[in-house]
């Protein structure tokens, strides 16, 4: 079953290149879509150049993690485990267990 979850994540420090690459690799092995959003910047985590650019201009602070697909919890846990030393707070913002094929969600 498709799901969509969004999480407000507070990063206390900038993430290292090694961890950015790990996020990309973890996301790339799944069929789900993963996006990071802060201010006017959005990154598709499956696109490494896009993800690198996002973290180059991103400041420490809050960002929105959006995961859309069938293995949402597994991807979320991999990302949080990978970046745990940089995360000071996580809050679930939105969760829908049965996203319809043509649904739109405003976050």
TORSE-100949 format. One record per residue: residue number from 1; residue in one letter; x, y, z of N, C-alpha, C in turn. Coordinates in Angstrom, 3 decimals, always signed. Layout:
BEGIN
+-----+------+----------+----------+----------+----------+----------+----------+----------+----------+----------+
|  nr | rest |      n.u |      n.v |      n.w |     ca.u |     ca.v |     ca.w |      c.u |      c.v |      c.w |
+-----+------+----------+----------+----------+----------+----------+----------+----------+----------+----------+
| NUM |    a |        X |        Y |        Z |        X |        Y |        Z |        X |        Y |        Z |
...
+-----+------+----------+----------+----------+----------+----------+----------+----------+----------+----------+
# end
This chain:
BEGIN
+-----+------+----------+----------+----------+----------+----------+----------+----------+----------+----------+
|  nr | rest |      n.u |      n.v |      n.w |     ca.u |     ca.v |     ca.w |      c.u |      c.v |      c.w |
+-----+------+----------+----------+----------+----------+----------+----------+----------+----------+----------+
|   1 |    x |   +0.840 |   -1.178 |   +0.000 |   +0.000 |   +0.000 |   +0.000 |   +0.888 |   +1.246 |   +0.000 |
|   2 |    x |   +0.549 |   +2.176 |   -0.857 |   +1.304 |   +3.437 |   -0.912 |   +0.998 |   +4.283 |   +0.312 |
|   3 |    x |   +2.014 |   +4.987 |   +0.755 |   +1.896 |   +5.893 |   +1.896 |   +2.623 |   +7.186 |   +1.556 |
|   4 |    x |   +2.258 |   +8.238 |   +2.253 |   +3.024 |   +9.465 |   +2.193 |   +3.165 |   +9.997 |   +3.608 |
|   5 |    x |   +4.389 |  +10.279 |   +3.992 |   +4.679 |  +10.831 |   +5.316 |   +5.568 |  +12.051 |   +5.123 |
|   6 |    x |   +5.395 |  +13.033 |   +5.997 |   +6.328 |  +14.157 |   +6.019 |   +6.769 |  +14.380 |   +7.457 |
|   7 |    x |   +8.018 |  +14.755 |   +7.611 |   +8.627 |  +14.944 |   +8.919 |   +9.343 |  +16.285 |   +8.953 |
|   8 |    x |   +9.154 |  +17.017 |  +10.033 |   +9.928 |  +18.228 |  +10.291 |  +11.177 |  +17.780 |  +11.046 |
|   9 |    x |  +12.340 |  +18.033 |  +10.489 |  +13.598 |  +17.598 |  +11.089 |  +14.445 |  +18.825 |  +11.387 |
|  10 |    x |  +14.947 |  +18.896 |  +12.599 |  +15.849 |  +19.995 |  +12.966 |  +17.278 |  +19.465 |  +12.981 |
|  11 |    x |  +18.104 |  +20.030 |  +12.106 |  +19.520 |  +19.660 |  +12.046 |  +20.318 |  +20.675 |  +12.840 |
|  12 |    x |  +21.131 |  +20.173 |  +13.765 |  +21.940 |  +21.067 |  +14.595 |  +23.245 |  +21.465 |  +13.903 |
|  13 |    x |  +23.702 |  +20.654 |  +12.945 |  +24.943 |  +20.925 |  +12.216 |  +24.772 |  +20.534 |  +10.753 |
|  14 |    x |  +25.714 |  +20.957 |   +9.933 |  +25.712 |  +20.566 |   +8.524 |  +26.082 |  +19.096 |   +8.396 |
|  15 |    x |  +25.491 |  +18.434 |   +7.424 |  +25.740 |  +17.017 |   +7.187 |  +26.976 |  +16.861 |   +6.306 |
|  16 |    x |  +27.807 |  +15.874 |   +6.598 |  +29.033 |  +15.649 |   +5.829 |  +28.716 |  +15.020 |   +4.473 |
|  17 |    x |  +29.660 |  +15.141 |   +3.558 |  +29.524 |  +14.563 |   +2.222 |  +29.287 |  +13.056 |   +2.300 |
|  18 |    x |  +29.993 |  +12.396 |   +3.178 |  +29.832 |  +10.941 |   +3.347 |  +28.383 |  +10.584 |   +3.701 |
|  19 |    x |  +27.763 |  +11.356 |   +4.581 |  +26.388 |  +11.083 |   +4.974 |  +25.388 |  +11.446 |   +3.876 |
|  20 |    x |  +25.682 |  +12.475 |   +3.107 |  +24.814 |  +12.842 |   +1.978 |  +24.807 |  +11.711 |   +0.952 |
|  21 |    x |  +25.972 |  +11.169 |   +0.660 |  +26.065 |  +10.048 |   -0.281 |  +25.340 |   +8.827 |   +0.268 |
|  22 |    x |  +25.450 |   +8.590 |   +1.570 |  +24.746 |   +7.455 |   +2.184 |  +23.230 |   +7.621 |   +2.070 |
|  23 |    x |  +22.728 |   +8.835 |   +2.292 |  +21.286 |   +9.097 |   +2.126 |  +20.874 |   +8.756 |   +0.698 |
|  24 |    x |  +21.639 |   +9.243 |   -0.260 |  +21.332 |   +8.979 |   -1.673 |  +21.304 |   +7.480 |   -1.964 |
|  25 |    x |  +22.295 |   +6.747 |   -1.485 |  +22.354 |   +5.304 |   -1.730 |  +21.186 |   +4.577 |   -1.077 |
|  26 |    x |  +20.840 |   +4.966 |   +0.151 |  +19.711 |   +4.329 |   +0.842 |  +18.403 |   +4.567 |   +0.102 |
|  27 |    x |  +18.219 |   +5.770 |   -0.391 |  +16.983 |   +6.118 |   -1.094 |  +16.944 |   +5.472 |   -2.480 |
|  28 |    x |  +18.075 |   +5.423 |   -3.169 |  +18.136 |   +4.907 |   -4.537 |  +17.756 |   +3.435 |   -4.630 |
|  29 |    x |  +17.905 |   +2.681 |   -3.560 |  +17.583 |   +1.252 |   -3.614 |  +16.101 |   +0.960 |   -3.362 |
|  30 |    x |  +15.287 |   +1.995 |   -3.227 |  +13.851 |   +1.832 |   -2.999 |  +13.058 |   +2.482 |   -4.131 |
|  31 |    x |  +11.831 |   +2.028 |   -4.313 |  +10.952 |   +2.574 |   -5.354 |  +10.265 |   +3.859 |   -4.903 |
|  32 |    x |  +10.336 |   +4.188 |   -3.637 |   +9.665 |   +5.382 |   -3.108 |  +10.378 |   +6.661 |   -3.544 |
|  33 |    x |   +9.621 |   +7.759 |   -3.531 |  +10.182 |   +9.079 |   -3.814 |  +10.470 |   +9.778 |   -2.499 |
|  34 |    x |  +11.640 |  +10.428 |   -2.418 |  +12.043 |  +11.120 |   -1.198 |  +12.498 |  +12.527 |   -1.578 |
|  35 |    x |  +11.916 |  +13.508 |   -0.885 |  +12.254 |  +14.904 |   -1.142 |  +12.633 |  +15.596 |   +0.158 |
|  36 |    x |  +13.547 |  +16.534 |   +0.062 |  +13.932 |  +17.395 |   +1.174 |  +13.583 |  +18.819 |   +0.785 |
|  37 |    x |  +13.017 |  +19.561 |   +1.725 |  +12.558 |  +20.916 |   +1.433 |  +12.962 |  +21.863 |   +2.556 |
|  38 |    x |  +13.508 |  +23.017 |   +2.186 |  +13.802 |  +24.084 |   +3.143 |  +13.745 |  +25.410 |   +2.393 |
|  39 |    x |  +12.956 |  +26.340 |   +2.923 |  +12.831 |  +27.656 |   +2.291 |  +12.319 |  +27.536 |   +0.878 |
|  40 |    x |  +13.122 |  +27.967 |   -0.090 |  +12.720 |  +27.864 |   -1.491 |  +13.505 |  +26.772 |   -2.225 |
|  41 |    x |  +14.155 |  +25.890 |   -1.486 |  +14.947 |  +24.806 |   -2.065 |  +14.259 |  +23.464 |   -1.847 |
|  42 |    x |  +14.229 |  +22.645 |   -2.895 |  +13.712 |  +21.286 |   -2.782 |  +14.675 |  +20.355 |   -3.511 |
|  43 |    x |  +14.890 |  +19.176 |   -2.937 |  +15.827 |  +18.225 |   -3.535 |  +15.182 |  +16.857 |   -3.644 |
|  44 |    x |  +15.367 |  +16.237 |   -4.780 |  +14.990 |  +14.844 |   -4.997 |  +16.188 |  +14.012 |   -4.529 |
|  45 |    x |  +16.010 |  +13.229 |   -3.474 |  +17.134 |  +12.497 |   -2.876 |  +17.687 |  +11.402 |   -3.776 |
|  46 |    x |  +16.972 |  +11.030 |   -4.843 |  +17.482 |  +10.038 |   -5.781 |  +18.444 |  +10.653 |   -6.790 |
|  47 |    x |  +18.464 |  +11.967 |   -6.877 |  +19.338 |  +12.682 |   -7.807 |  +20.522 |  +13.245 |   -7.017 |
|  48 |    x |  +21.655 |  +12.570 |   -7.065 |  +22.801 |  +12.960 |   -6.243 |  +23.237 |  +14.412 |   -6.473 |
|  49 |    x |  +23.351 |  +14.897 |   -7.709 |  +23.740 |  +16.303 |   -7.881 |  +22.735 |  +17.266 |   -7.231 |
|  50 |    x |  +21.465 |  +16.945 |   -7.343 |  +20.413 |  +17.750 |   -6.738 |  +20.538 |  +17.749 |   -5.220 |
|  51 |    x |  +20.792 |  +16.587 |   -4.652 |  +20.934 |  +16.439 |   -3.205 |  +22.179 |  +17.177 |   -2.696 |
|  52 |    x |  +23.278 |  +17.068 |   -3.416 |  +24.505 |  +17.775 |   -3.037 |  +24.294 |  +19.287 |   -3.070 |
|  53 |    x |  +23.651 |  +19.777 |   -4.112 |  +23.379 |  +21.216 |   -4.213 |  +22.508 |  +21.691 |   -3.066 |
|  54 |    x |  +21.509 |  +20.894 |   -2.706 |  +20.618 |  +21.248 |   -1.613 |  +21.398 |  +21.446 |   -0.320 |
|  55 |    x |  +22.265 |  +20.495 |   +0.015 |  +23.005 |  +20.582 |   +1.273 |  +24.127 |  +21.615 |   +1.226 |
|  56 |    x |  +24.575 |  +22.004 |   +0.042 |  +25.599 |  +23.051 |   -0.055 |  +25.033 |  +24.418 |   +0.323 |
|  57 |    x |  +23.760 |  +24.663 |   +0.000 |  +23.158 |  +25.967 |   +0.297 |  +22.276 |  +25.933 |   +1.540 |
|  58 |    x |  +21.980 |  +24.745 |   +2.049 |  +21.111 |  +24.599 |   +3.216 |  +21.848 |  +24.986 |   +4.486 |
|  59 |    x |  +21.153 |  +25.705 |   +5.316 |  +21.716 |  +26.066 |   +6.617 |  +21.224 |  +25.080 |   +7.663 |
|  60 |    x |  +21.944 |  +24.983 |   +8.775 |  +21.454 |  +24.168 |   +9.887 |  +20.110 |  +24.737 |  +10.304 |
|  61 |    x |  +19.223 |  +23.893 |  +10.749 |  +17.882 |  +24.323 |  +11.128 |  +16.857 |  +23.323 |  +10.648 |
|  62 |    x |  +15.624 |  +23.781 |  +10.485 |  +14.529 |  +22.891 |  +10.121 |  +14.479 |  +22.622 |   +8.624 |
|  63 |    x |  +14.160 |  +21.382 |   +8.287 |  +13.862 |  +21.008 |   +6.911 |  +12.710 |  +20.015 |   +6.945 |
|  64 |    x |  +12.065 |  +19.873 |   +5.811 |  +10.943 |  +18.955 |   +5.687 |  +11.396 |  +17.757 |   +4.867 |
|  65 |    x |  +11.191 |  +16.560 |   +5.392 |  +11.479 |  +15.309 |   +4.704 |  +10.149 |  +14.723 |   +4.261 |
|  66 |    x |   +9.990 |  +14.491 |   +2.964 |   +8.748 |  +13.939 |   +2.421 |   +9.080 |  +12.607 |   +1.768 |
|  67 |    x |   +8.375 |  +11.551 |   +2.188 |   +8.596 |  +10.211 |   +1.638 |   +7.265 |   +9.704 |   +1.101 |
|  68 |    x |   +7.250 |   +9.316 |   -0.176 |   +6.039 |   +8.853 |   -0.849 |   +6.322 |   +7.507 |   -1.491 |
|  69 |    x |   +5.643 |   +6.462 |   -1.020 |   +5.866 |   +5.142 |   -1.603 |   +5.355 |   +4.029 |   -0.734 |
|  70 |    x |   +5.941 |   +2.850 |   -0.897 |   +5.447 |   +1.664 |   -0.209 |   +6.278 |   +1.250 |   +1.002 |
|  71 |    x |   +7.475 |   +1.737 |   +1.135 |   +8.362 |   +1.334 |   +2.232 |   +8.828 |   +2.564 |   +3.013 |
|  72 |    x |   +7.877 |   +3.406 |   +3.360 |   +8.149 |   +4.707 |   +3.959 |   +8.896 |   +4.597 |   +5.287 |
|  73 |    x |   +8.440 |   +3.749 |   +6.179 |   +9.078 |   +3.626 |   +7.504 |  +10.514 |   +3.135 |   +7.397 |
|  74 |    x |  +10.764 |   +2.206 |   +6.498 |  +12.122 |   +1.679 |   +6.326 |  +13.073 |   +2.783 |   +5.839 |
|  75 |    x |  +12.637 |   +3.565 |   +4.872 |  +13.475 |   +4.657 |   +4.363 |  +13.695 |   +5.705 |   +5.448 |
|  76 |    x |  +12.626 |   +6.075 |   +6.143 |  +12.743 |   +7.053 |   +7.230 |  +13.780 |   +6.590 |   +8.259 |
|  77 |    x |  +13.693 |   +5.340 |   +8.688 |  +14.629 |   +4.817 |   +9.689 |  +16.066 |   +4.832 |   +9.182 |
|  78 |    x |  +16.287 |   +4.511 |   +7.911 |  +17.643 |   +4.541 |   +7.354 |  +18.208 |   +5.959 |   +7.360 |
|  79 |    x |  +17.384 |   +6.927 |   +6.964 |  +17.852 |   +8.316 |   +6.925 |  +18.161 |   +8.826 |   +8.325 |
|  80 |    x |  +17.261 |   +8.574 |   +9.267 |  +17.469 |   +9.036 |  +10.645 |  +18.673 |   +8.340 |  +11.273 |
|  81 |    x |  +18.827 |   +7.040 |  +11.040 |  +19.989 |   +6.326 |  +11.583 |  +21.293 |   +6.868 |  +11.001 |
|  82 |    x |  +21.289 |   +7.167 |   +9.716 |  +22.482 |   +7.684 |   +9.044 |  +22.884 |   +9.055 |   +9.588 |
|  83 |    x |  +21.896 |   +9.886 |   +9.875 |  +22.166 |  +11.289 |  +10.244 |  +21.855 |  +11.601 |  +11.697 |
|  84 |    x |  +21.738 |  +10.591 |  +12.521 |  +21.320 |  +10.773 |  +13.914 |  +22.179 |  +11.784 |  +14.672 |
|  85 |    x |  +23.470 |  +11.812 |  +14.409 |  +24.356 |  +12.729 |  +15.132 |  +24.108 |  +14.197 |  +14.776 |
|  86 |    x |  +23.403 |  +14.453 |  +13.661 |  +23.111 |  +15.819 |  +13.238 |  +21.693 |  +16.269 |  +13.591 |
|  87 |    x |  +20.841 |  +15.308 |  +13.943 |  +19.425 |  +15.591 |  +14.184 |  +19.185 |  +15.846 |  +15.665 |
|  88 |    x |  +18.574 |  +16.992 |  +15.962 |  +18.256 |  +17.285 |  +17.359 |  +16.776 |  +17.084 |  +17.670 |
|  89 |    x |  +15.923 |  +17.070 |  +16.627 |  +14.486 |  +16.912 |  +16.855 |  +13.805 |  +16.471 |  +15.558 |
|  90 |    x |  +12.841 |  +15.543 |  +15.671 |  +12.027 |  +15.109 |  +14.538 |  +10.571 |  +15.119 |  +14.970 |
|  91 |    x |   +9.713 |  +15.633 |  +14.087 |   +8.280 |  +15.644 |  +14.369 |   +7.542 |  +15.192 |  +13.111 |
|  92 |    x |   +6.659 |  +14.209 |  +13.262 |   +5.809 |  +13.769 |  +12.159 |   +4.824 |  +14.881 |  +11.841 |
|  93 |    x |   +4.765 |  +15.310 |  +10.581 |   +3.866 |  +16.395 |  +10.188 |   +2.614 |  +15.887 |   +9.487 |
|  94 |    x |   +2.762 |  +14.841 |   +8.676 |   +1.638 |  +14.341 |   +7.892 |   +1.834 |  +12.857 |   +7.658 |
|  95 |    x |   +0.736 |  +12.106 |   +7.715 |   +0.803 |  +10.664 |   +7.477 |   -0.504 |  +10.225 |   +6.840 |
|  96 |    x |   -0.416 |   +9.591 |   +5.686 |   -1.589 |   +9.043 |   +5.015 |   -1.233 |   +7.644 |   +4.559 |
|  97 |    x |   -2.000 |   +6.686 |   +5.015 |   -1.713 |   +5.274 |   +4.737 |   -2.259 |   +4.792 |   +3.403 |
|  98 |    x |   -3.170 |   +5.524 |   +2.798 |   -3.798 |   +5.057 |   +1.557 |   -3.893 |   +6.211 |   +0.576 |
|  99 |    x |   -2.774 |   +6.604 |   +0.049 |   -2.766 |   +7.693 |   -0.915 |   -3.330 |   +7.168 |   -2.231 |
| 100 |    x |   -4.291 |   +7.878 |   -2.759 |   -4.909 |   +7.473 |   -4.022 |   -4.043 |   +7.939 |   -5.181 |
| 101 |    x |   -4.183 |   +7.291 |   -6.294 |   -3.317 |   +7.550 |   -7.434 |   -3.326 |   +9.009 |   -7.889 |
| 102 |    x |   -4.449 |   +9.687 |   -7.774 |   -4.550 |  +11.058 |   -8.271 |   -4.789 |  +12.065 |   -7.153 |
| 103 |    x |   -4.334 |  +11.761 |   -5.974 |   -4.527 |  +12.667 |   -4.831 |   -3.476 |  +13.759 |   -4.830 |
| 104 |    x |   -3.839 |  +14.915 |   -4.305 |   -2.899 |  +16.015 |   -4.116 |   -2.847 |  +16.329 |   -2.640 |
| 105 |    x |   -1.654 |  +16.605 |   -2.140 |   -1.471 |  +16.906 |   -0.733 |   -0.733 |  +18.235 |   -0.620 |
| 106 |    x |   -1.250 |  +19.141 |   +0.178 |   -0.585 |  +20.407 |   +0.434 |   +0.018 |  +20.331 |   +1.811 |
| 107 |    x |   +1.338 |  +20.522 |   +1.902 |   +2.041 |  +20.419 |   +3.192 |   +2.416 |  +21.776 |   +3.710 |
+-----+------+----------+----------+----------+----------+----------+----------+----------+----------+----------+
# end
